[in-house]
């Protein structure tokens, strides 16, 4: 077996089943368990694979309100605001962005009252100049990862 594209194939297998055993990965990829183990260790050490986590369906747990929050922030306060957002449990993504706003944060909430409370608390910060919040009506695709292209 040639090891060309083995890392990409290994990643794609893990995207399909992140709990797959080394043995089953080796069988699927037609290589030894040791080869899979070595490549997996290398991918982890290089930071390509950062961990193995479950995909949580927040809707099933009652967090069925998703908000997209856009913020304009005083330039020097950007790191402080992003850190505060990152530390809030219900913020699942926080981005520094280009364009009309400086930050986009995505949060999951049990209801609009909880969302409103958290957003109002955030907006008391004098360094936040402007905000725009959108409530998601339908999540067409969420938490989606994609398989890597493999040159064959």
C-alpha positions as CSV (number, residue, x, y, z in Angstrom):
1,X,0.0,0.0,0.0
2,X,1.3,3.5,-0.8
3,X,0.9,6.0,1.9
4,X,0.1,8.8,-0.5
5,X,-2.9,10.7,0.9
6,X,-3.0,8.5,4.0
7,X,-3.4,11.4,6.4
8,X,-6.3,12.8,4.4
9,X,-7.9,9.4,4.1
10,X,-7.5,8.9,7.9
11,X,-9.1,12.3,8.6
12,X,-12.0,11.5,6.3
13,X,-12.5,8.1,8.1
14,X,-12.5,9.9,11.5
15,X,-15.0,12.5,10.2
16,X,-17.3,9.5,9.4
17,X,-16.7,7.9,12.8
18,X,-14.6,9.7,15.4
19,X,-14.8,6.7,17.7
20,X,-13.5,4.2,15.2
21,X,-10.8,1.9,16.7
22,X,-7.3,1.8,15.4
23,X,-7.9,-1.7,14.1
24,X,-11.0,-0.8,12.1
25,X,-9.3,2.3,10.7
26,X,-6.3,0.1,9.7
27,X,-8.6,-2.4,8.0
28,X,-10.6,0.4,6.1
29,X,-7.3,2.0,5.0
30,X,-5.5,-1.3,4.2
31,X,-2.5,-0.4,6.4
32,X,-1.2,-1.7,9.7
33,X,-2.5,-0.6,13.1
34,X,1.0,0.7,13.9
35,X,0.9,2.9,10.7
36,X,-2.5,4.3,11.7
37,X,-1.4,4.9,15.2
38,X,1.8,6.7,14.1
39,X,0.0,8.9,11.6
40,X,-2.8,9.7,14.1
41,X,-0.2,10.7,16.7
42,X,1.6,12.9,14.2
43,X,-1.7,14.6,13.2
44,X,-2.4,15.3,16.8
45,X,1.1,16.6,17.5
46,X,0.9,18.9,14.5
47,X,-2.4,20.3,15.7
48,X,-4.3,19.0,12.6
49,X,-6.6,16.9,14.9
50,X,-7.3,18.9,18.0
51,X,-9.5,16.5,19.9
52,X,-12.5,14.1,19.7
53,X,-15.8,15.5,20.8
54,X,-19.4,14.5,20.5
55,X,-21.7,16.4,18.3
56,X,-24.4,17.8,20.7
57,X,-27.9,18.5,19.5
58,X,-28.6,21.6,21.6
59,X,-32.2,21.7,20.3
60,X,-32.8,18.3,22.0
61,X,-31.6,19.8,25.2
62,X,-33.9,22.8,25.0
63,X,-31.5,25.3,23.6
64,X,-33.6,25.9,20.5
65,X,-33.0,29.7,20.1
66,X,-29.9,30.5,18.1
67,X,-28.8,34.1,17.9
68,X,-26.2,35.7,15.6
69,X,-24.9,38.8,17.3
70,X,-22.8,41.4,15.4
71,X,-20.9,44.0,17.4
72,X,-19.0,47.2,16.5
73,X,-16.3,47.7,19.2
74,X,-13.8,50.4,20.1
75,X,-10.5,49.1,18.6
76,X,-8.5,48.7,21.7
77,X,-11.3,46.8,23.5
78,X,-11.6,44.1,20.8
79,X,-9.5,41.5,22.7
80,X,-11.3,42.1,26.0
81,X,-14.8,41.9,24.4
82,X,-14.0,38.7,22.4
83,X,-12.5,37.1,25.6
84,X,-15.7,38.0,27.5
85,X,-17.8,36.4,24.8
86,X,-15.6,33.3,24.6
87,X,-16.1,32.8,28.4
88,X,-19.9,32.9,28.2
89,X,-21.1,29.2,28.1
90,X,-23.8,29.7,25.6
91,X,-21.6,31.4,22.9
92,X,-20.7,28.5,20.6
93,X,-18.7,30.6,18.1
94,X,-16.9,34.0,18.4
95,X,-15.2,35.6,15.3
96,X,-13.2,38.8,14.8
97,X,-14.3,39.8,11.3
98,X,-13.8,42.4,8.6
99,X,-16.7,44.5,7.2
100,X,-19.3,46.7,8.9
101,X,-18.9,44.9,12.3
102,X,-15.9,43.8,14.3
103,X,-17.2,40.7,16.0
104,X,-19.8,38.1,15.1
105,X,-20.9,35.8,17.9
106,X,-23.3,32.9,17.7
107,X,-25.1,31.8,20.9
108,X,-27.6,29.1,21.9
109,X,-30.4,29.9,24.3
110,X,-33.3,28.2,25.9
111,X,-35.6,31.1,25.2
112,X,-35.7,34.6,24.0
113,X,-35.8,36.0,27.5
114,X,-32.5,34.3,28.3
115,X,-31.1,35.6,25.1
116,X,-32.3,39.1,25.7
117,X,-30.9,39.1,29.2
118,X,-27.4,38.0,28.1
119,X,-27.3,40.5,25.2
120,X,-28.5,43.4,27.3
121,X,-25.8,42.6,29.9
122,X,-23.2,42.6,27.1
123,X,-24.4,45.9,25.7
124,X,-23.9,47.8,29.0
125,X,-20.2,47.8,28.0
126,X,-19.3,51.3,26.9
127,X,-16.7,49.9,24.4
128,X,-19.5,48.4,22.3
129,X,-20.6,51.1,19.9
130,X,-23.3,49.2,18.0
131,X,-25.0,45.8,17.8
132,X,-27.3,43.9,15.5
133,X,-28.9,40.6,16.6
134,X,-30.6,38.1,14.3
135,X,-32.5,35.1,15.6
136,X,-32.1,32.1,13.4
137,X,-35.4,30.8,12.0
138,X,-34.0,27.5,10.5
139,X,-30.6,26.0,10.7
140,X,-30.1,24.5,7.2
141,X,-26.5,23.3,8.0
142,X,-24.8,23.6,11.4
143,X,-21.5,22.3,12.8
144,X,-20.8,20.7,9.5
145,X,-17.3,19.5,8.7
146,X,-16.2,18.5,5.2
147,X,-14.1,15.7,3.9
148,X,-10.7,16.5,2.5
149,X,-10.1,16.2,-1.2
150,X,-7.9,13.2,-2.1
151,X,-5.8,13.3,-5.3
152,X,-6.1,9.8,-6.7
